[in-house]
């Protein structure tokens, strides 16, 4: 069962997983496809059950300025908030790269939450982690410089999805300079300026054509997050 490998559902019995999967639909959206948009009715929860891409969660304002809140990969769920409170989508979800999704009906998810304590426990832990991250982003946006904020997010992504390479720790997913700008609510030009300075100091390698970022000096980025420079 594909859902058995999803973190939120690992404690469920085979019968519970079977009920959860009944009526669910497997989807493989193309790169760049919007899975749901902010303000849409929330009728399902999505589990990422395969693929080497990710799902980007964020928002776009009336002037087409984008904000990226999070990226989710295989083994994670998204879209649960609107289903839990019977509200609308709080953000937009977009597929980036190859992802395989299982769309779980809202009532089936609520039933699993009500009848399986392990699902409730896993969901509470997941939501606490996401709330901590959201608070951290809000706090950084208020108090920290853009360079410190970018360093923290690059380190976060390196810890989540980093892969060893001859050059250092490479982020598994593609992040264009505009994507990094969206993650911080900044301009692309300001991100380019910081990345150029980091490349000159040999802290990172950034392949512009492939949108691949590799961290060469993790410790130096940690110095920056503390408001210091590794001299």
N, C-alpha and C positions, 0 to 999 in steps of 0.2 A: 504494500500500500504506500503510495507516494507521500501521503500525509504523515505517515509514521516517522519520517525523517525531519519533519518540521518541529522546531524547538518547542513551540507552544502546545503541541499535541503528543509529545513523546510519552507522557504518562498514561495515555488513554488505552483502554482495552481494545481488542480486535473488533468487538461488537460496537463499541463506541465510535471507533474510526469508520466502521462501515456505515453507521447511521449518519455520520458527519459527511461522508462522501456521497450519500444518496442524493441525487439531484444536482450534484456539483458538475461543473463543466471545466474541462481542461482547455486552456487557451495558449497560443503562441503568438503574441502580438509582434508586429514588425517593429524594427528600430524606429523610434520617434513617435510611435502611436500613443495617443492619450487614452489611458485605461478608464479614468473617470476625471471629471473636472470639478473644481471647487464650486460648491453650491448645488451639485447634483444630488438627487435622492440617494440615500445609502441603503442598498438592498442586499449587499453581499460583502464578505470578507475574502481577501485574496491571499493565497499561500504561494510562495515562490518555490517550486519543486524541482527546478532544473535550469540549466543554461549558464553561460559564463558572463552574462550581462548583469544589469541591475535595474531597479525601478527607482526613478527620481521623484521625490515628493517635494512639492513647493507651490508657489503661487505666481501669478502674473498680474500686474496692475493695469489700469486702463491706458497707460502710456507704453505698454509692452515691456516694462521693467520686470525682470524675473528675480525670484528669490528661491534658492534651493535650501530646504530644511534638512533633508536626510536622503541617503541612498540605501536601499535594501537589496540584499542578495539572497541566494538560495538558502532555504531553511528558515526564512523569516516571513512574517505576515504583515499585511497592511490593510487599511480600510476598516479597522475594527471600531474606531471611535464612533462614527455615525451610526453603525449598527447597534452598538451598546446603548446609546442615548436616543435612538430613533430620530436623529437629526440629519442634516445634510452633510455633504463632504466638506471638511474643513480645509482641504488642500487639493491640488491637482496631482495625479500620478501619471508618469510618462515612462514607457519602456525604453531603455537604452541598451543596445546590443541584443543578444539572444537571451530571452527568458521564457521559461515554461511556467505557466500559472495554473492554479486550481481555484476556480471561483466557487466559493462556498455560500450557499443560501443563508441569508441573515437568520431566519428562524432556526435552522440547523445549528448554527454557531451559538445562538442564545441558549438552545437546549443543552448543548455540550457544556457551556459555561455553568448552567444551573445544575447539571447532573454529575459532572466530573470535577471533583475538587482539585485535581492536579492541573486542569486547564485554568481554573481560577487562580491558582497559585502562580503558575507560569505567566499568566497574563498580568497579574499584579507586579511581578518582578520586571517584566518587560516594560510596562507603562512607567514604573518608577525610574528605570534607566533612561527612558526617553524624556521624562520630565526633568531629570537631572541635566541631561544634555541641553534641553531647551532653555533651562534656567542659566546654564553656563554660557550659552550663546547670547542670551539677553544681557547678562552681566558683562561679558566681554565687549559687546557692542556699546555699552555705556561707559566703560572705564578704560578699555585698552586701545592701543594703537592698532592700525590695520596690519602692520607687520606681525605683531604679537598674535593677533587673531588668526592670520593666515598660517603662522607656524603651528598654532594649536590644532587647527583643522587638518593640516597635512599630517601631523603626528597622529591624530585620531584615525585618519584614513589608513595610515601606515600600520597602525596596530590592528585595525579591523580586517584589512585585506592585503597587507603588504606581503610581497614574495621576494625571497632572497635572489639577488642577481649579482653578476660580477662587478657591477658598478655600485651596488648598495641595495636598499630596500625599495622595490618597485611597486607602485600602486597597481593593483590588478586591473582596475577599470580605467577607461579613458576619461581624462578630465581636461577639457579645453580651458584655455585661460578665461574665457567667458563663463565657464561652469564654476571655476573657483571664485570668480567675481560674484556670481549669483549666490554662492554659498555664504558670502559675507555681506551681501547687499552693497557691493562696491562697484567701481567702474573697472572695465577690462584694462584700461591704460594703467591704473594704479597697481593692478596685479602684475602686469608685465614689468613694471618698474622694479617691484620687489623681487620677482623671479630672476630678472637680469642681474640684480645685485647679488642674489644667492648663488647664481651660476658663476659669477665672477669670483666669489669667495670659495667656490668648489663645495658648496653645501648641498646642492641638488644638480641633477641633470634633467633637462626638460626637452623632450623631442616634440617640437611644435607640430610637425607633420602628422605624427601618430597620436598626439595628445597624451603622451606617456610621461609621467613624473616619477623620478627615482631620487630617493633621499640618500645622499652619500655620507652625511654626517648628522646622525640622530642627536648626538650630544650637543652639537652646536645649535640645532633648532630648539632644544630644551633650554639652552642659555637664553635664547631670544624670548621664549615664553615667560621667562622670569624677569624680563626687562633688562637683560644683560647681553653682552657680546662676548663670544669666545675669542680673546685676544691672544 
